[in-house]
Amino acid sequence: MTVDVEDYFQVSAFEDVVARDDWDQLSCRVERNTDQILELFDGHDVRATFFMLGWVAERYPALVRRIVDAGHELASHGYSHVRVTRQQPQAFSEDIGKTRKLLEDTAGCEVKGYRAASYSIVRETLWAHDLLQEAGYRYSSSVYPIHHDLYGIPDAPRFAYRHKEGGLLEIPVTTVSLFNHNLPCGGGGYFRLLPYRVSRWAMQRVNGADCMPCVFYFHPWEIDPDQPRQTGISGKTRFRHYLNLGRMKTRIERLLQDFRWNRMDRVFLPEGHVQ
């Protein structure tokens, strides 16, 4: 179970209508929403991995500590949600190093994992795996093996793999294979779009037919139907971002009841305990 800790105005879909220089002037809701998620997880005795933006950690250090004190894994989502496809290797290296140090200094624990903004480790940015390993990260969860207009490596392995021999461990978001196609079932907008029973069936199929664990993700803003609405966005963006926000919290609760969940490091790293 994973949470990408970013606020509603920080999503890639809004980057052309919400300037980063304006972020500090906007009403932040990420702390309140993340605290609700912590309560949900505590109520179901679930431990998860929180991929946190450095920008959020810098402004809400107490939230970082609450996450860690509750037994969850803290991981990096980069500093300010810049897609890897929009960074040169040097800038990317500086970003992942700065963010890892910030998170570790704030939380007082090792940061092992990384997730790229909008799953932007794609064919053209596979060099990012080498830089993550050099920076001390143990794993990445930044590849989505699907066809998508914004991201994806459709023919990437569906389950955890090494980028190359001795390289960084990549843990893709879960897909279900049907008729030789990978279909998304690991969270986000797809989870809000499809009926819950479809997502549950797909994850059960991965557990049963593939005998593999699922990697699921969502964002704090996805349980917040009262968030401010953005103007100047396309109909497609509006649909993707706001669809079924009012139903998301209930669906997450059902997900926590129907499956057993744990932190990424405990499931996938050698010293962890596979669940």
N, C-alpha and C positions, 0 to 999 in steps of 0.2 A: 504494500500500500504506500503510495507516494503522494505528496502534496507539493505543488509548485507555488511557493509563497511570493506572490506579486499582487499588486493592487489592480483594480478594474481599469485604470487609465494607463497601465504599463504594458498592455498586451500589444503584440506586434501589429495586429489589425488596426490599431489606433495611432500608430507611430507617425502617420502623415497628417493627423488632425490634432494630436496632442503633443506639443513640443516638450522635450525633456527639461528644458529650462523652466517650464511652468509647473513641473510636478510638485514643487514645494508649496505652491499656492493653491493646490487642489485639496479637496476634502478627502483625507485618507480613511479607509475603512478596513484595511488589511489586518490591523491588530484585533479589532472586534471580531471579524470573521474567523481569523485563525484561532482565537480563543474558543469560539463555538465549536470548531473542529476538534480542538483538544478535549473539550467536554464530551463530544460524541465518541471519540476514541476511548477515553477513560471509561465511559459508560459501558463499552463493549470489550474492555480489556484488550485493546488493540494497540500495538506499537508500530509506528510507521517511519518513513523517511521523509523529511521536510527539505526540499531543495529551495533554498532561500536566496533571494536577491541580496547582494551586499548593500544596496541602497536602503532596503527595508531594515536589515540588521543594524545598520549605522544609526537609524532613527528610532528603532525599537529594541534596544539591547535587552530590556527586561523580558520581552517576548522570546528572544533567542534562548534566554536562560530557562524560561518556563517550558519550552519545547524539550530541552535537554534534561531538565530536572524531572520531567514526566516520563523519561525513559525512551524517548524517540531519538532517531539518528538525525543529525544535522548535516546537510550536504549543500553544495554550491550550485546556484543557478546563474552564476555570473554576477557582475556588479549592477548593471542597469538595463538588462534585457535587450542587449544588442545581438542580433543574429550573427552567427559565425560567418555567414555568407557576406556580411557587410564589414568584416574585419580582415586586416592583413595579419599574417602570423605574428608579427612583433606586438601589435596591439592586443591580439588575443592572448598571447603569453603574459603580457603585463596585467590584463584583466583577470585572468584565472589565478595568477599569483597574488594579486592584491586582495581579491575576494576571499581566497582561502585563508590568508593571514588574518583578515578582519574577522571572519567567522570563528577561527580558532582562538583568537585573542579575546573575543567577546564571550564565547561559550566555555573556554578552558578545556576543549577536547579536540581530538583529531578529526579533521574533515577528510573523508575518503572518497566521496562520490561527487559527481558533476552531472548536470543536465543542461544542455544547450538551449538557449531561447528558441522556442518554436521548432524544436527537433532539427536544428539547422546544421547538424553534421550530415552532409549529403556527399555525393560522389566527389564534388569539387573541393570539399573541405575535410577530407579524411586525414590530412596532415594534423588536424586538431588532436587526434588521439595521441600522437607522439609527443606533442607539447604538454598535454595533460599528464602523461606519464612522467615527463621530465619535471613537472611542477609538483610531483608527489602524490597525485591522485591515484587511487587504487582501481576505480572503475568509472565508467560513463554510462548514462542511460539517455542517449541523445539521438538514436537512430530509430526511425519508424519504418518498418519494411512494407510500405504500402505506396500506391499511387496517390498523390495529392497535389493540388495546384501550388502549394507553398513549401512543401518539404517531402521527404521520403526517399528511400532506396528500396524499390520493390523487390529486388532479388537478393537483398541482404539476408543473412540467417535470421530465422524467426526467434531463436532463443540465444541465450548468453554465449558469446564467442570471444576469442582473442583477435584483436585487430590484425595481428601478425604473430608469428612465433615469438613468445616472450613479451608480447605487446600488451597494451592496456585491455582490460576486460570491458567489453561493450555488452550492455544488457538492454535489448530492445523492448519497447512497449509491445504488449501482447497483441497478436493477431490470430484469427482462426482461419485455417486453410479450407476453402471450399471450391471444388471444381478448378483446382490449380491456380486459384487466386487467393491472395492474402486479404482478409477483410478485418477492419479495425474492431477491436473489442476491449481496448485498454483504457477507456475513459474519455474525458473531454467532451466536445460537442457531439460526438457519436453516441455517447452514453445518455446525453440529454435528448437526442433526437429519437432514438429507437425505443420501443417499449422495453421496460425493464426485463421482462421475461426473455426477450431476445438476447440481451447482454448476458443474463445469467446462463442461458443455454450455451452460448459461445464459450464462456469461461469454464463451464463444466466440461465442455468438449475438450478444451485444452488440457484441463486436469486429467480427464479420463482417457481420451484417445491418444493424446501426445505424452501423457504422464509427466507434464511439466507445470511449474508454478506460473501464475499470471502476474504481470506487472500492470498495475492500475494507477492512474493519475487523475487529479482534479485540482482546481484552484480555489482559494478562499472566496473570490468574487462570484464563483458559480453557485454559492448557497445564499447569495444576497440579491433578492429580486428588487430591493428598494434602492439599489445603487443609482447614481446620477446617469441619465441617458446622454449619450454623445450625439452631437449634430454633425452634419457634413460627411456622414459615412454612407457607403453603398447599401442597397437593400440586402445583398448577400452577407455583408459584414454584420448588419443589424440582426439578421436572422441567426447567423452562427453564434453571435455573442449572447443574445438575450433569450434564445429559445429555452423554454421550460426551466428558467431559473427558480421559479416558485416550487417546482417539484423535486429539485435536486437533493435537498437535505433528506427528504423522506427516502429517496432512492439510495442514497449513501447508507442510511440506517439499515435498509434491507440488505445491502451488499455486506455490511459488517456482520449481519446475522447469518447470512447464507454461506459465507466462506470463512476460512481461517486466514488471518493476515499477520505479517510481521515486517520488520525493517529489511531494507535491501541488503545491508551488510550481513545480517544474520542468516539470510536465505542464500546469498550468492558467494560470499567470500569464504575461503578455506577455513578460517578460524571460527566461522559462524556455525549456527545450528540450523540445518535445513529443516524447514517446516513442511 
